Structure formats: C-alpha cells, structure tokens
Amino acid sequence: MRLVQLTDGNLRGVALVDEPHLVFLAEVTSVFQLARRSLTQKVPLTELVTSLVAGDRILYDEVYQQNSVWKLLTPVDTPRAPQMTLVSGTGLTHLGSARERQAMHVESSKKSEAEMTDSMRMFEWGRAKGRPAAGEIGVAPEWFYKGDGSIIRAPFAPLTIPGHAEDGGEEGEVAAIYIIDDSGEPHRIGMCNGNEFSDHVFERRNYLNLAGSKLRVCSFGPELILGAGFADIPGKVRILRNGVSIWQKDIRTGEDNMCHSLANLEHHHFKFAGHRQPDMLHVHFLGADALSFGDNIRLVAGDTAEISFAGFGRPLINTIAVDETMASAIRVQSMA
C-alpha cells in the first residue's frame, strides 16, 4: 500500500496511490494524524486506510509532472512542530559504502590500502555481530544525527549546498519512518525512497568531520510504502546535468545486502530513552550502497538527483541548489 501527502496551497490531504490515480482519504489531513488514529483505535494502518478511501480521484501523472494545483509534500511530517521530528541515519551498512568510506579515509589519514581504517573496522564488527538471533542484541552500528523536521525537503524541491559547505552529494537509500506511542513504544509506519544529502569533501578531510558533514537538508518520498519487505531491493540512482545523465548506477539495499539486520538497527536507535518520547516522528536513513562522489562526480547548481527502489513507487527527484559562500562569521550577541 502506497500513500502520498498533497497540498493545493490552502488544503492538505492524504491519498492512496491507485495507479493511474490518487484517491483521497476522508477525515485525515496528514499521515501523522492517520498513524496516531491507528494507534488510538488499535486498528492496523492498512485497514484504517481502506476504511477512509473517499472516492475523490485525481490523475497521478498530472501531480507528479507538476501540472496540477495539487503538489506533492513529504509523505509524512510534523509541520506545526518540526522539532518533534528527528532525522538520523546509519552508515557502514552496505559493502559498497564501506569500500568508498575506506578509500576516503585512507586518503585523509595517509594510511596505506592494506591498513584498516576505523570505518572498515566498524564495518567488520557489523559483519561479525550485526545480525543477532531474534531477541538478542548485536553490535552497535554507526549512527549519526541530521537534524529536525526543518531540514526535510519535499520531492522536486531543491537540496541546497549551504554557503559554509565544501560540497553536497546525493546518497540514495531507503528511509524508515517511525512514530512513538503514548507509552513510549516505537512503531514503524513505513519506508520510502530517500536522498540522505551529505558533504563528502568535508568528511574526507578527517573522519571526525562525519558528524558535521551530515547536518544538511535531505528528502524522501514521494510515496510512503506500508508493509514493505526489506530483504533484497534493487534500485537505481541517476545524476542529470542539463537533462542528460552524467552518472547512474544500479544499487541494492535490504537485509540480504547489509551487515546489520533491520531489527538490530532499530534496537540501537530506540534503546535511547530520548528517542522514545510520545508523539515523536523519526526518519532514519538505512545506508547507501554507492555514491556518485565515489566516482569523482561533483554536483553543481541545476543538477538533478533521481533515486528509485523497486516496489517503492515513483522515483524521488530533487534538483541541486548552492547558497552563496559565507563571507563572515556568525556573531553571537551577549545578553549580559
């Protein structure tokens, strides 16, 4: 089951994808509201969606091609309280990303190819103990913070390289979406195509820059997939410049292609009490298989990143924008 959120500039709506149409749901204006209702009524989300299908239909192509008064929003959000959304991610989950990180950090640390970096060491820990038996706890994965809901950009919106950054690069991956119920228990709402945008040049200078390199905008969607399997998911990433593909790669995600199980990633995210506050929404990126940066592609203003995974609906498309270089330091005013 696939859902989208839309707005016409005044009204918001939630719609079920029923190709070639979008069918609006009655009584709800956001997926967050829908998820809260599912928890309160103790009704499975898919069952609730089916009961709310109203019958009002619009053509999906017109919306997706941006020829409709209805525009696609991020498929789940907390617009009135962006601080109630936590955006985070896990790296070093895919063999491809580990190889690229190893190469990046070998260059920055002047290690030889034969020497194991901290990144590759952490990846090997995941391969050894990242897939524990049911009920057991495996090794902790890499974890990073990206920001709150204010950093999320809708499908087709630009991903902006900030003026203080050294670069901006796509990371095509699956994003998992969660909500915390009133008792502090996490629930997975669904999964989406995701672009976990990062500054790889800054990170390459020193792996301790990883935290700062992740504090960037990101995007996911356009569709929220309910009940998606997460075993072996093929995908594709493309970078277009002036309408022409300058880089593309077939990628794979899912547990069959990762050193950590989804359950282990979820445990190590939600083991922190601060991540289990009622009504919090979590967007957690599950790791990339390949980056255009690894093939020496540097994104520039006007480029387009296109990310899609099989079974995850229509591709996620975002343009690239670049802020003017920051010319002076931020000054903090004393209140004394």
Secondary structure as UniProt FT lines:
FT   STRAND          2..7
FT   STRAND          12..18
FT   TURN            19..20
FT   STRAND          21..25
FT   HELIX           31..41
FT   HELIX           45..52
FT   STRAND          53..59
FT   HELIX           60..64
FT   TURN            65..66
FT   STRAND          71..73
FT   TURN            79..80
FT   HELIX           82..84
FT   STRAND          85..89
FT   HELIX           95..109
FT   TURN            113..114
FT   HELIX           118..129
FT   TURN            134..135
FT   STRAND          144..148
FT   HELIX           149..151
FT   STRAND          152..153
FT   TURN            155..156
FT   STRAND          159..161
FT   TURN            163..164
FT   STRAND          172..180
FT   TURN            182..183
FT   STRAND          186..195
FT   HELIX           200..205
FT   HELIX           207..209
FT   HELIX           210..213
FT   STRAND          218..220
FT   STRAND          224..225
FT   TURN            226..227
FT   STRAND          233..241
FT   TURN            242..243
FT   STRAND          244..253
FT   HELIX           255..257
FT   HELIX           262..270
FT   HELIX           273..275
FT   TURN            278..279
FT   STRAND          281..285
FT   HELIX           292..295
FT   TURN            301..302
FT   STRAND          304..309
FT   TURN            310..311
FT   STRAND          316..322
//
